[in-house]
Amino acid sequence: MSDDLSKRRPQDATKINVNEAWELDYWSKELGVTKDRLKEAVKAVGTSVSAVKRYLGK
């Protein structure tokens, strides 16, 4: 089964992949932070959405 590229939201909503431009756009908008801030958070705490939210104070 291939990915449905018309849907632009993560298949795994528990992880953030900052190496995919559209996913970086999605999560930065979703979390209300810049792309650089999101990359910083992922670098600091890993790809877990809950860990990134905690790091960002969300």
C-alpha positions in Angstrom: 0.0 0.0 0.0 1.5 3.3 -1.0 1.3 6.6 0.8 -1.6 8.9 -0.2 0.3 12.1 -1.1 -2.9 14.2 -1.2 -3.1 14.0 2.6 -0.5 16.2 4.2 -0.5 15.1 7.8 1.8 12.6 9.4 1.0 9.0 9.2 2.5 8.5 12.6 1.2 11.4 14.6 3.5 10.5 17.5 6.7 11.4 15.7 8.1 14.4 14.0 10.3 14.0 10.9 12.1 17.3 10.3 13.8 15.8 7.2 10.5 16.0 5.2 9.8 19.6 4.2 6.0 19.2 4.3 6.1 17.6 7.7 8.4 20.4 9.0 5.8 22.9 7.7 2.9 20.9 9.2 4.5 20.6 12.7 5.8 24.1 12.9 2.3 25.4 12.0 0.6 22.9 14.4 2.9 23.8 17.3 3.1 27.6 16.5 6.8 27.7 16.3 9.4 28.5 13.6 11.0 25.7 11.6 14.3 26.4 13.2 12.8 26.3 16.7 11.2 23.0 15.9 14.5 21.5 14.6 16.2 22.7 17.8 13.5 21.0 19.9 13.8 17.7 18.0 17.6 17.8 18.2 17.3 18.4 22.0 14.7 15.8 22.9 14.1 13.5 19.9 11.2 13.0 17.5 8.5 12.3 20.0 5.6 14.8 19.7 4.9 14.8 23.4 8.6 15.3 24.3 8.8 18.2 21.8 5.6 19.8 23.2 7.0 19.6 26.7 10.3 21.1 25.6 8.4 23.9 23.9 6.1 24.5 26.9 3.0 23.4 25.0 
